[in-house]
Amino acid sequence: MKLQNKVAAIFAANGAISGDVAKEMARDGAIIYVSGRNWHEINTLSDDINANGNSAKPYQVDATNETEIEDFLKQIVEKEGRLDIVFNGIGIRAEAGGYGTPSTVLPFETFMKPLEIILGSQFLTARISAKYMQQTESKGTILMLTASLSRLKTPFMSGITAACAGIEGLTRVLASEFGMSGIKVICINPTAMPETRTIQETTVQNAKTIGIPAEVMAEKMSISSLLETTLSTSDTAQVAAFLVSDAGAAFNSHILDVDFGTTSVI
């Protein structure tokens, strides 16, 4: 119970990564506030967590809407008096982000979507969270999410790769700013998790563009680590829970690779 009584706000919790992060942190004793745009999915997640004897409260929040983020975090602080952990696992569908589309034909507005939605959301949730952590002297941890695309040399993924690199730069800037108030900012950088819808859709799109079967591309991904082990959302969630615990206190401003030693990264 390494997160006993810590108060955590989870954004985009209806996604595979955030959902598992919420469950893992709840198992470790945190009081979880789960949020997302799909009320049914968020409410179901909350019920599942509570059914296992842990604590979760659902809220319908669009993590790209500054007013909704503000209202959500304000309610948490009013009820709990503090805010210890924030995690944002926001993503977009592969088609919406132009994943698998050659840069020569990728519309500019599509290229910008991952930056506006994913990078933009990380900025909003981090800065508003920091404000409430400062007000309550919580000295909490903001855990951001990027992806190994920032370290890979992968074609047809220009928009999301730029967003991932931006999140990592933003992590270092915010860590230096918020550290003055005792607030940590860390960024977790997992490689592809094949069980997620985004990776499944991206694999199909990239394979189609390259001209190979999707099954072949998926097979290459599954053996791309030094340990020939495929990363899961559960693996990622366990690392996330460790990083925001007291045991992970030494990590601040770091970009933490979670990939079993992927061979193709820089």
Residue pairs with C-beta under 8 A, 6 or more apart in sequence:
1 28
1 29
2 28
2 29
2 241
2 242
2 245
2 246
2 247
3 25
3 28
3 29
3 30
3 85
3 241
3 244
3 245
4 28
4 29
4 30
5 29
5 30
5 31
6 29
6 30
6 31
6 84
6 85
6 244
7 30
7 31
7 33
7 76
7 80
7 82
7 83
7 84
7 85
7 138
8 22
8 25
8 30
8 31
8 32
8 33
8 84
8 85
8 86
8 87
8 244
9 33
9 35
9 72
9 73
9 76
9 83
9 85
9 86
9 87
9 129
10 18
10 21
10 22
10 25
10 32
10 33
10 34
10 35
10 86
10 87
10 88
10 89
11 18
11 35
11 36
11 61
11 63
11 69
11 86
11 87
11 88
11 89
11 90
11 121
11 125
12 18
12 35
12 36
12 63
12 88
12 89
12 90
12 91
12 121
13 19
13 21
13 22
13 34
13 35
13 36
13 42
13 45
13 89
14 36
14 37
14 38
14 41
14 42
14 45
15 36
15 89
15 90
15 91
15 196
16 193
16 195
16 196
16 197
16 233
17 89
17 91
17 145
17 190
17 193
17 196
17 233
17 236
17 237
18 34
18 36
18 87
18 88
18 89
18 90
19 45
19 233
20 233
20 234
20 236
20 237
21 87
21 89
21 236
21 237
21 240
21 241
22 32
22 34
22 45
22 49
22 56
23 45
23 48
23 49
23 237
24 234
24 237
24 238
24 240
24 241
25 32
25 85
25 87
25 237
25 240
25 241
25 244
26 32
26 49
26 52
26 54
26 55
26 56
27 52
27 54
28 241
28 245
29 54
30 55
30 84
30 85
31 55
31 80
32 49
32 54
32 55
32 56
32 57
33 56
33 57
33 59
33 72
33 76
34 42
34 45
34 46
34 49
34 56
34 57
34 58
34 59
35 42
35 58
35 59
35 60
35 61
35 63
35 72
36 42
36 60
36 61
36 63
37 60
37 61
37 62
37 63
39 58
39 60
42 58
42 59
42 60
43 58
45 56
45 58
46 56
46 57
46 58
49 55
49 56
50 56
59 72
59 75
61 68
61 69
61 71
61 72
62 68
63 69
63 88
63 90
63 121
63 124
63 125
64 90
64 117
64 120
64 121
64 124
66 124
66 128
69 124
69 125
69 128
70 128
73 83
73 128
73 129
73 132
74 132
76 83
76 132
77 83
77 132
77 135
77 136
81 136
82 136
82 138
82 140
83 129
83 132
83 133
83 136
83 138
83 140
84 138
84 140
84 141
84 244
85 140
85 141
85 143
85 244
86 125
86 126
86 129
86 140
86 141
86 142
86 143
87 143
87 145
87 240
87 244
88 121
88 122
88 125
88 126
88 144
88 145
89 145
90 117
90 118
90 121
90 122
90 145
91 118
91 198
92 113
92 114
92 117
92 118
93 197
93 198
93 201
94 100
94 198
94 201
94 202
94 204
94 205
95 201
95 205
96 110
96 113
97 110
97 113
97 114
97 159
97 160
98 106
98 107
98 110
98 111
98 113
98 158
98 159
99 156
99 157
99 159
99 160
99 198
99 201
99 202
99 205
99 206
100 156
100 157
100 202
100 204
100 205
100 206
100 208
100 209
101 110
101 156
101 205
101 209
102 155
102 156
102 209
103 111
103 156
103 158
106 158
106 159
110 159
111 158
111 159
111 162
112 159
113 159
114 159
114 160
114 162
114 163
115 159
115 162
115 163
115 166
118 160
118 163
118 167
119 163
119 166
119 167
119 170
122 144
122 145
122 167
122 170
123 170
125 142
126 142
126 144
126 170
126 174
126 185
127 174
129 140
129 142
130 142
130 174
130 177
130 178
130 181
130 183
132 138
133 139
133 140
133 142
133 178
133 181
133 183
134 178
134 181
134 183
137 182
138 183
139 181
139 182
139 183
140 183
140 184
141 183
141 184
141 185
141 186
141 243
141 244
142 174
142 178
142 183
142 184
142 185
142 186
143 186
143 187
143 188
143 240
143 243
143 244
144 167
144 170
144 171
144 185
144 186
144 187
144 188
145 167
145 187
145 188
145 190
146 164
146 165
146 167
146 168
146 171
146 187
146 188
146 189
146 255
147 160
147 164
147 189
147 190
147 191
147 192
148 189
148 190
148 191
148 192
148 257
148 259
148 262
148 265
149 157
149 160
149 161
149 164
150 161
150 164
150 165
150 167
150 168
150 189
151 189
151 257
151 265
151 266
152 161
152 262
152 264
152 265
152 266
153 264
153 266
154 161
154 206
155 206
155 209
155 210
156 205
156 206
156 209
157 202
157 206
164 189
167 187
168 187
168 189
168 255
171 185
171 186
171 187
171 253
171 255
172 253
174 185
175 184
175 185
175 186
175 252
175 253
176 253
178 184
178 185
179 185
179 252
179 253
184 249
184 251
184 252
185 252
185 253
186 243
186 244
186 248
186 251
186 252
186 253
186 254
186 256
187 254
187 255
187 256
188 236
188 239
188 240
188 243
188 256
188 258
189 255
189 256
189 257
189 258
189 259
190 231
190 235
190 236
190 239
190 258
190 259
191 224
191 225
191 231
191 257
191 258
191 259
191 260
191 262
191 265
192 199
192 202
192 221
192 231
193 199
193 230
193 231
193 232
193 233
193 235
193 236
194 200
194 203
194 218
194 221
194 222
194 230
195 232
195 233
196 233
203 214
203 217
203 218
203 221
204 214
206 217
207 213
207 214
207 216
207 217
208 214
210 217
221 230
222 228
222 230
224 262
224 263
224 264
225 231
225 259
225 260
225 261
225 262
225 263
226 260
226 261
226 262
226 263
227 260
227 261
229 260
230 260
231 258
231 259
231 260
235 258
236 258
239 256
239 258
242 248
243 251
243 256
257 265
259 265
